[in-house]
Amino acid sequence: MKSFLRFALSGLLVLFAATAAALQPDALKTRAYIDHAWTTLTRSMDDCSALRDPKVGTQPVLYLPANLPTPPDLAAVKARCNVDVHVLPRAVGQLGDIAPTTLPRQGLLYLPHPYVVPGGFFNEMYGWDSYFIVLGLVADHREALARDMVENALFEVQYYGAVLNANRTYYLTRSQPPFLSSMIRAVLDDPDSFKSKAEAHAWLEHAYPLAVRDYSTWTRKEHRAGDTGLARYYDYGGAAPVLEMRDSSYLRGVIDWLIAHPSEDPGYLVKASEHPDAAEVARLKAASCDVEASKVCAGAWSKGYRLSADYYLGDRAMRESGFDTTFRMGPFGGSTHQYAPVDLNSLLYRYERDLHDFAVQLGNDADAQRWAGAADARRAAIDKYLWRAGKGMYMDYDFVTGKPSDYDFVSTYYPLWAGAASKQQAKALRGKLGIFERKGGLQMSDHASGAQWDAPFGWAPTNWLAVAGLDAYGFHDDARRIAREFTGTIDRSLADDGTIREKYNMASGNADVKISAGYKDNVIGFGWSNGVYLKMQALLRQK
């Protein structure tokens, strides 16, 4: 009997040891997951799964640009995937030229090349996600797919007016954080992306004017942050709920939160009936949104209140920013359109410097001089309106009230990545890492609002931009420490449940993410987490 017990106990110990070993963080297992994920996250127009849209759940529709000849293989895709194919009603020159509400159904916008999606219900090619995915693909020696993604972004500019939030018709009114020039640079700087320097030069000749056109999105009147010389986020869809909202539950949650926190309401609440009469319907078109045109608008009522038209404009701008949702620019981001953000203007400074460099490579001295002047002017405006010398940080600026924000946000490190900070400013920013750095990496802010882009949560793109910026300014130890923290978080999370996620809990250093304000999912995939992990590992391997 004792022999049997010893044998059984020994077996249990072996099993326990094997299980414990399986649960240990292992960078090789993370790497294997990412290798597999590139395949599972890749989509193309001849892939029926690419047409599905979990966000709206309707019969698949594929839209072609009005000025594009019909691709020869589209008939076979139409039959095999049981998809309706439509042509957009007219050629698109810029964002907002086509109102998505005028289309018979919302659908996928055609792209000519394969692309990597983020994962989960994000089943399309996203604007700023794609930059971090391209970085990962280049680092992983998947040059052809990386170049395909940049080609798709250029195609969006040519046929849809700009790099889109993503290639769905309901995104035809907004872009996302502008990384196109950096995507182009990532491919150009990779020696394996082209067969020769002549081929790379010819590709840049094609890409450059499209990048200039995409950049012009951010200098349109609507995207200007007053007379600051800076830019703001803005969506051309007007004061209405976004079309990808399937119901009104999110908006009712915003109303309920504002009712419970009346001192924090900037004026978003509008007294209104749940079932307004004709006169009130007419009033709400200007004061709130059109309850007759949108079921989501009609259902966005709680306890005697609706949301203001200005809130809807801010909500749409917040979605263009990519930071949906954070309380950084008003509760639930509802005042985003009133701010000149540090992140956007840092990206545009980098964009202008990239366009200068591209013009030099192409021998266009006049353009190079123009872009250098634009970058210098933006850097001066960043220093004037966004740099807070007393705090030693870059802060967003409310150009409507003429007041800087006091909301600490990790985008304060974007100017390091963009190369817009002086050595003294960089040193001051390094001294502020303690505001954001936790066990798992850099959290978004020091405000625990319950929203996913606030404390204690952290994301791959903002961690990478901070790490790359710190490293570029010579703070190598800080950059590598944060890279170890964030990659360790991904390793631990994968050991726990076998997945890589879109966001993580920086305080606990894992994927234990519990959201109380706004979107609550922590999507599995995940494109930019994969890409940033590979970039951070490459940084850690450098001597």
Legacy VTK file of the C-alpha trace (Angstrom):
# vtk DataFile Version 3.0
C-alpha trace
ASCII
DATASET POLYDATA
POINTS 543 float
0.000 0.000 0.000
2.813 2.395 0.922
4.524 1.549 -2.366
1.338 2.392 -4.274
0.945 5.701 -2.390
4.547 6.616 -3.109
4.003 5.803 -6.800
0.770 7.813 -6.935
2.342 10.755 -5.124
5.329 10.644 -7.456
3.001 10.691 -10.443
1.101 13.660 -9.075
4.350 15.543 -8.466
5.482 14.879 -12.033
2.110 16.036 -13.356
2.194 19.143 -11.153
5.748 19.948 -12.270
4.794 19.529 -15.928
1.735 21.733 -15.474
3.759 24.391 -13.657
6.375 24.323 -16.395
3.664 24.739 -19.021
2.407 27.823 -17.186
5.820 29.493 -16.949
6.262 32.562 -19.177
8.283 31.524 -22.197
9.400 33.944 -24.917
9.749 31.058 -27.383
6.080 30.155 -26.910
5.098 33.797 -27.405
7.158 33.848 -30.573
5.455 30.685 -31.843
2.038 32.208 -31.132
2.936 35.296 -33.166
4.234 33.187 -36.068
0.883 31.422 -36.229
-1.116 34.606 -35.676
0.219 36.345 -38.789
-1.522 33.656 -40.831
-4.783 33.594 -38.895
-5.044 37.408 -38.952
-4.328 37.828 -42.672
-7.263 38.706 -44.937
-7.744 39.411 -48.638
-10.637 40.152 -50.976
-10.827 36.532 -52.158
-11.147 35.385 -48.532
-14.825 35.064 -47.621
-14.044 35.571 -43.923
-12.764 39.091 -44.720
-16.257 40.172 -45.764
-17.863 39.380 -42.425
-18.439 42.323 -40.082
-19.137 41.201 -36.493
-19.793 44.807 -35.459
-22.976 45.208 -37.522
-23.927 41.619 -38.329
-25.531 42.272 -41.713
-25.351 40.448 -45.058
-21.864 41.057 -46.513
-21.492 43.840 -49.067
-18.330 44.764 -50.956
-17.935 48.270 -52.382
-15.618 49.228 -55.234
-14.345 52.749 -55.931
-16.314 54.515 -58.659
-13.146 55.216 -60.663
-11.586 51.744 -60.453
-12.011 49.179 -63.255
-13.709 46.029 -61.970
-11.058 43.507 -60.877
-11.238 40.427 -63.151
-11.485 37.855 -60.351
-14.334 39.586 -58.526
-17.124 37.601 -60.183
-15.750 34.355 -58.764
-15.494 35.899 -55.271
-19.067 37.171 -55.526
-20.388 33.700 -56.331
-18.239 31.789 -53.865
-18.750 34.132 -50.905
-22.394 35.033 -51.601
-21.548 38.718 -51.343
-23.305 41.648 -52.947
-20.936 43.887 -54.919
-21.717 47.588 -55.322
-19.857 50.562 -56.738
-19.603 53.741 -54.686
-21.858 56.454 -56.157
-18.952 58.749 -57.128
-15.209 59.174 -56.946
-13.918 60.287 -53.549
-11.597 63.264 -53.358
-11.431 63.673 -49.601
-13.011 62.445 -46.374
-16.708 63.252 -46.187
-17.313 63.353 -49.945
-19.696 60.423 -49.513
-22.057 60.316 -46.538
-22.224 56.657 -45.477
-25.868 57.167 -44.443
-26.771 57.582 -48.139
-25.574 54.074 -49.029
-28.175 51.284 -49.154
-26.112 49.120 -46.763
-22.801 49.410 -44.980
-20.047 47.152 -46.250
-16.371 46.411 -46.832
-14.286 48.724 -49.001
-12.195 46.942 -51.603
-8.414 46.725 -51.122
-6.161 45.113 -53.749
-3.631 43.339 -51.510
-3.647 41.021 -48.472
-3.588 42.696 -45.060
-3.383 41.835 -41.362
-6.368 42.657 -39.153
-6.062 43.372 -35.418
-8.201 40.393 -34.336
-11.586 39.527 -32.851
-14.398 41.760 -34.137
-11.811 44.073 -35.735
-11.995 42.212 -39.022
-10.656 44.915 -41.361
-7.452 46.887 -41.962
-7.132 49.684 -39.413
-5.282 52.969 -39.818
-2.854 53.241 -36.928
-2.859 49.537 -36.029
-1.291 48.919 -39.426
1.872 50.874 -38.619
2.721 48.673 -35.637
1.737 45.564 -37.572
4.043 46.628 -40.424
6.898 47.105 -37.932
6.331 43.554 -36.706
6.114 42.096 -40.206
9.374 43.774 -41.224
11.057 42.573 -38.022
9.773 39.076 -38.769
11.127 39.149 -42.349
7.651 39.128 -43.902
8.547 41.963 -46.232
6.004 41.171 -48.953
3.044 41.334 -46.575
4.385 44.521 -44.967
4.666 46.148 -48.381
1.169 44.927 -49.294
-0.224 46.719 -46.252
1.488 49.982 -47.161
0.233 49.592 -50.738
-3.292 49.190 -49.368
-2.931 52.362 -47.301
-1.802 54.235 -50.406
-4.767 52.761 -52.304
-7.094 54.140 -49.602
-5.630 57.601 -50.096
-6.003 57.371 -53.869
-9.547 56.018 -53.958
-11.117 56.842 -50.560
-9.516 60.226 -49.858
-7.169 59.355 -46.964
-5.939 56.505 -44.817
-9.206 55.446 -43.204
-10.082 54.469 -39.663
-10.588 51.108 -41.421
-11.840 49.857 -44.776
-15.577 49.888 -44.039
-18.028 52.330 -45.593
-19.034 53.763 -42.203
-15.429 54.951 -41.815
-15.488 57.149 -44.952
-15.826 60.217 -42.724
-12.696 59.863 -40.599
-9.061 58.837 -40.562
-6.881 57.665 -37.665
-3.567 58.844 -36.156
-1.361 59.658 -39.198
1.398 57.073 -39.514
1.492 56.682 -43.311
4.882 58.333 -43.803
6.311 56.134 -41.052
4.847 53.048 -42.733
6.517 54.093 -45.990
9.806 54.671 -44.180
9.611 51.281 -42.434
9.439 49.549 -45.804
12.024 51.767 -47.509
14.512 51.279 -44.665
14.258 47.496 -44.913
16.924 46.264 -47.364
14.909 43.157 -48.255
11.716 44.967 -49.308
12.987 45.791 -52.815
15.149 44.018 -55.364
17.191 47.131 -56.072
17.635 50.790 -55.186
16.047 51.673 -58.514
12.894 49.729 -57.615
12.733 51.411 -54.195
13.160 54.831 -55.826
10.349 54.143 -58.311
8.093 52.987 -55.476
8.797 56.164 -53.529
7.957 58.246 -56.597
4.522 56.595 -56.549
4.063 56.810 -52.769
5.217 60.391 -52.193
2.335 62.317 -53.841
-0.195 60.047 -52.138
1.453 60.660 -48.774
1.237 64.405 -49.464
-2.470 64.001 -50.243
-3.032 62.057 -47.027
-1.171 64.727 -45.045
-3.462 67.401 -46.489
-6.350 65.800 -44.575
-4.908 67.284 -41.400
-4.559 70.819 -42.720
-8.171 71.185 -43.858
-10.120 73.926 -42.084
-12.120 71.412 -40.064
-8.971 69.763 -38.737
-7.322 72.994 -37.594
-7.140 73.675 -33.873
-8.287 77.270 -34.075
-5.464 79.725 -34.809
-2.785 77.771 -32.931
-1.130 76.401 -36.062
-1.812 72.923 -34.679
-4.271 70.216 -35.683
-7.189 68.478 -34.009
-9.117 65.268 -34.567
-12.394 65.635 -36.451
-14.968 63.365 -38.091
-17.023 64.589 -41.071
-20.092 62.532 -40.153
-21.807 65.315 -38.226
-23.594 65.316 -34.870
-24.894 61.757 -34.858
-24.015 58.391 -33.324
-21.446 56.440 -35.333
-22.989 53.892 -37.681
-21.027 50.951 -36.288
-22.989 51.187 -33.020
-25.473 48.318 -33.067
-27.567 49.696 -30.185
-27.772 52.586 -27.737
-26.405 50.865 -24.634
-23.036 52.655 -24.731
-24.698 56.066 -25.015
-27.168 55.313 -22.235
-24.180 54.398 -20.087
-22.633 57.799 -20.816
-25.862 59.545 -19.816
-26.165 57.539 -16.605
-22.557 58.303 -15.669
-23.065 62.032 -16.240
-26.247 62.019 -14.164
-24.339 60.306 -11.353
-21.452 62.821 -11.621
-23.202 66.151 -12.266
-20.174 68.261 -11.317
-18.171 66.629 -14.119
-20.733 67.212 -16.892
-19.295 69.822 -19.312
-22.770 70.399 -20.690
-23.280 67.128 -22.551
-26.716 66.445 -21.021
-29.820 67.779 -22.749
-33.249 67.535 -21.122
-35.523 65.644 -23.491
-38.376 63.182 -23.766
-37.964 59.504 -24.438
-40.669 59.729 -27.105
-40.522 63.322 -28.402
-43.355 64.911 -30.369
-42.818 66.532 -33.776
-41.787 69.906 -32.336
-39.230 68.306 -30.010
-37.926 66.089 -32.793
-37.185 69.224 -34.788
-35.456 70.836 -31.799
-33.351 67.751 -31.085
-31.960 67.747 -34.637
-29.941 70.801 -33.643
-29.596 70.249 -29.896
-28.822 66.518 -29.930
-29.239 64.191 -32.913
-31.927 63.176 -35.396
-34.110 60.599 -33.636
-35.993 59.898 -36.866
-32.853 59.190 -38.884
-31.099 56.912 -36.352
-32.512 54.170 -34.145
-29.381 54.435 -32.015
-30.002 58.151 -31.548
-33.653 57.491 -30.708
-32.654 54.952 -28.057
-29.970 57.191 -26.519
-32.180 58.414 -23.686
-32.106 57.795 -19.945
-33.834 59.345 -16.946
-35.027 62.428 -18.802
-31.842 63.231 -20.714
-30.177 62.892 -24.110
-26.675 63.854 -25.246
-25.820 67.168 -26.876
-24.863 67.619 -30.519
-21.455 68.830 -29.363
-20.940 65.591 -27.452
-21.560 63.608 -30.645
-18.988 65.703 -32.517
-16.480 65.054 -29.729
-17.295 61.353 -29.619
-16.574 61.011 -33.331
-13.320 62.956 -33.001
-12.292 60.692 -30.119
-12.743 57.670 -32.387
-10.488 59.223 -35.019
-7.870 59.701 -32.290
-7.800 55.938 -31.691
-8.078 56.516 -27.931
-11.633 55.325 -27.537
-12.388 55.635 -24.698
-10.485 57.870 -22.262
-11.549 60.761 -20.004
-8.496 62.743 -21.108
-10.576 65.277 -23.113
-13.794 65.387 -21.159
-15.826 62.464 -19.799
-15.819 59.652 -22.380
-13.728 61.884 -24.661
-16.705 64.042 -25.527
-14.651 67.232 -25.936
-11.885 65.769 -28.114
-12.663 68.145 -30.996
-11.850 71.127 -28.732
-8.225 70.111 -28.197
-4.900 70.316 -29.981
-3.472 66.946 -28.855
0.172 66.210 -28.155
-0.013 62.886 -29.999
-1.554 64.166 -33.249
0.769 67.123 -33.602
3.839 65.041 -32.780
2.821 62.599 -35.506
2.328 65.440 -37.979
5.746 66.877 -37.097
7.259 63.480 -37.867
5.144 63.311 -41.054
6.530 66.687 -42.206
10.100 65.601 -41.484
9.515 62.360 -43.403
8.051 64.237 -46.380
11.108 66.496 -46.312
13.384 63.459 -46.444
11.363 61.838 -49.239
11.507 65.051 -51.277
15.294 65.166 -50.824
15.598 61.570 -52.029
13.498 62.441 -55.079
15.556 65.553 -55.824
12.639 67.913 -55.183
14.430 70.762 -53.402
11.463 73.146 -53.402
9.232 70.616 -51.673
11.994 69.708 -49.231
12.341 73.341 -48.216
8.562 73.684 -47.823
8.308 70.628 -45.581
11.237 71.751 -43.446
9.477 75.075 -42.918
6.207 73.356 -42.025
7.969 71.133 -39.493
9.774 74.075 -37.921
6.515 76.003 -37.607
4.742 73.061 -36.016
7.569 72.466 -33.561
7.397 76.123 -32.523
3.623 75.800 -32.013
4.108 72.600 -30.025
6.552 74.392 -27.747
4.223 77.377 -27.402
0.955 75.598 -26.721
1.770 72.029 -25.621
5.016 72.199 -23.623
4.422 72.922 -19.922
7.813 73.965 -18.602
6.561 74.095 -15.024
5.427 70.467 -15.198
8.237 69.269 -17.446
5.691 67.587 -19.723
3.802 68.022 -22.965
0.063 68.513 -22.307
-2.933 68.804 -24.634
-4.336 72.303 -25.237
-8.016 73.301 -25.192
-8.030 75.923 -27.920
-11.713 76.774 -27.321
-11.171 77.914 -23.731
-7.523 78.839 -24.267
-6.389 76.621 -21.399
-3.876 73.755 -21.255
-5.014 70.399 -19.945
-3.871 69.144 -16.543
-4.519 65.508 -17.493
-1.312 63.457 -17.356
-1.322 61.185 -20.402
1.379 58.900 -21.759
1.232 60.628 -25.157
3.557 63.163 -23.504
6.352 60.861 -24.810
5.278 61.090 -28.466
7.535 64.133 -29.111
10.536 61.950 -28.225
9.558 59.417 -30.871
8.918 62.238 -33.337
12.225 63.963 -32.573
10.442 67.198 -31.632
11.864 67.567 -28.109
15.052 69.344 -27.086
17.603 67.520 -24.926
16.395 69.485 -21.912
12.750 68.623 -22.600
13.659 64.965 -23.061
15.516 64.940 -19.742
12.504 66.464 -17.992
10.200 63.846 -19.541
12.479 61.054 -18.412
11.985 62.339 -14.870
8.216 61.861 -15.211
8.300 58.137 -15.960
7.179 57.406 -12.399
3.739 58.833 -13.200
3.155 56.086 -15.748
5.555 53.199 -15.113
4.199 50.186 -13.295
5.101 46.501 -13.018
3.870 45.693 -16.525
5.037 48.779 -18.424
3.603 52.246 -19.009
-0.037 52.871 -18.120
-2.007 55.412 -20.134
-2.586 58.013 -17.422
-2.763 58.453 -13.665
-6.584 58.682 -13.786
-8.500 55.491 -12.971
-11.646 56.523 -14.845
-12.682 52.954 -15.605
-12.121 53.535 -19.344
-9.779 51.302 -21.322
-7.362 54.088 -22.342
-6.784 55.226 -18.744
-5.047 53.838 -15.650
-4.129 51.136 -14.912
-4.261 49.927 -18.487
-1.452 49.985 -21.013
-1.259 49.326 -24.730
1.383 48.174 -27.182
1.505 51.294 -29.407
2.001 53.843 -26.643
4.553 51.648 -24.874
6.520 51.245 -28.091
6.494 54.928 -29.022
7.732 55.839 -25.540
10.410 53.133 -25.581
11.605 54.075 -29.071
11.624 57.756 -28.127
13.584 57.229 -24.918
16.089 55.075 -26.771
16.484 57.682 -29.536
17.373 60.348 -26.954
19.991 58.167 -25.313
18.001 56.833 -22.346
18.831 53.264 -23.285
18.508 51.759 -19.811
15.009 53.208 -19.364
13.949 52.032 -22.808
15.158 48.494 -22.202
13.678 48.319 -18.716
10.225 49.271 -19.990
10.610 46.907 -22.954
11.394 44.059 -20.534
8.388 44.992 -18.415
5.962 45.078 -21.315
7.213 41.947 -23.094
7.157 40.190 -19.715
3.499 41.154 -19.371
2.727 39.593 -22.749
4.702 36.451 -21.872
2.894 36.072 -18.535
-0.508 36.620 -20.084
0.108 34.061 -22.811
1.259 31.552 -20.195
-1.983 32.173 -18.283
-4.505 31.685 -21.091
-2.634 31.022 -24.342
-3.527 34.334 -25.998
-2.138 37.757 -26.838
-4.534 40.618 -26.125
-5.149 44.161 -27.343
-4.436 45.738 -23.908
-3.050 44.840 -20.496
-3.186 45.790 -16.840
0.089 47.573 -16.089
-0.355 47.483 -12.308
-0.689 43.691 -12.183
1.415 43.002 -15.257
-1.110 40.722 -16.928
-4.317 40.712 -18.989
-6.622 41.161 -15.987
-8.557 44.045 -17.526
-11.883 45.036 -16.000
-13.530 48.040 -17.685
-16.379 49.952 -16.049
-16.754 52.894 -18.463
-17.280 52.209 -22.151
-16.059 49.184 -24.083
-15.396 46.168 -21.911
-13.870 43.547 -24.265
-10.194 42.635 -24.290
-9.881 41.324 -27.804
-7.698 38.343 -28.700
-5.258 38.570 -31.592
-3.684 40.924 -31.487
-1.946 42.617 -34.382
-0.173 45.549 -32.770
0.729 43.644 -29.604
2.424 41.056 -31.819
4.336 43.692 -33.772
5.468 45.651 -30.725
6.569 42.489 -28.943
8.893 41.662 -31.844
10.277 45.211 -31.964
10.931 45.256 -28.222
12.629 41.881 -28.333
14.863 43.127 -31.140
15.733 46.187 -29.041
16.596 44.001 -26.065
18.919 41.889 -28.222
20.920 44.926 -29.324
24.227 45.532 -27.585
LINES 1 544
543 0 1 2 3 4 5 6 7 8 9 10 11 12 13 14 15 16 17 18 19 20 21 22 23 24 25 26 27 28 29 30 31 32 33 34 35 36 37 38 39 40 41 42 43 44 45 46 47 48 49 50 51 52 53 54 55 56 57 58 59 60 61 62 63 64 65 66 67 68 69 70 71 72 73 74 75 76 77 78 79 80 81 82 83 84 85 86 87 88 89 90 91 92 93 94 95 96 97 98 99 100 101 102 103 104 105 106 107 108 109 110 111 112 113 114 115 116 117 118 119 120 121 122 123 124 125 126 127 128 129 130 131 132 133 134 135 136 137 138 139 140 141 142 143 144 145 146 147 148 149 150 151 152 153 154 155 156 157 158 159 160 161 162 163 164 165 166 167 168 169 170 171 172 173 174 175 176 177 178 179 180 181 182 183 184 185 186 187 188 189 190 191 192 193 194 195 196 197 198 199 200 201 202 203 204 205 206 207 208 209 210 211 212 213 214 215 216 217 218 219 220 221 222 223 224 225 226 227 228 229 230 231 232 233 234 235 236 237 238 239 240 241 242 243 244 245 246 247 248 249 250 251 252 253 254 255 256 257 258 259 260 261 262 263 264 265 266 267 268 269 270 271 272 273 274 275 276 277 278 279 280 281 282 283 284 285 286 287 288 289 290 291 292 293 294 295 296 297 298 299 300 301 302 303 304 305 306 307 308 309 310 311 312 313 314 315 316 317 318 319 320 321 322 323 324 325 326 327 328 329 330 331 332 333 334 335 336 337 338 339 340 341 342 343 344 345 346 347 348 349 350 351 352 353 354 355 356 357 358 359 360 361 362 363 364 365 366 367 368 369 370 371 372 373 374 375 376 377 378 379 380 381 382 383 384 385 386 387 388 389 390 391 392 393 394 395 396 397 398 399 400 401 402 403 404 405 406 407 408 409 410 411 412 413 414 415 416 417 418 419 420 421 422 423 424 425 426 427 428 429 430 431 432 433 434 435 436 437 438 439 440 441 442 443 444 445 446 447 448 449 450 451 452 453 454 455 456 457 458 459 460 461 462 463 464 465 466 467 468 469 470 471 472 473 474 475 476 477 478 479 480 481 482 483 484 485 486 487 488 489 490 491 492 493 494 495 496 497 498 499 500 501 502 503 504 505 506 507 508 509 510 511 512 513 514 515 516 517 518 519 520 521 522 523 524 525 526 527 528 529 530 531 532 533 534 535 536 537 538 539 540 541 542
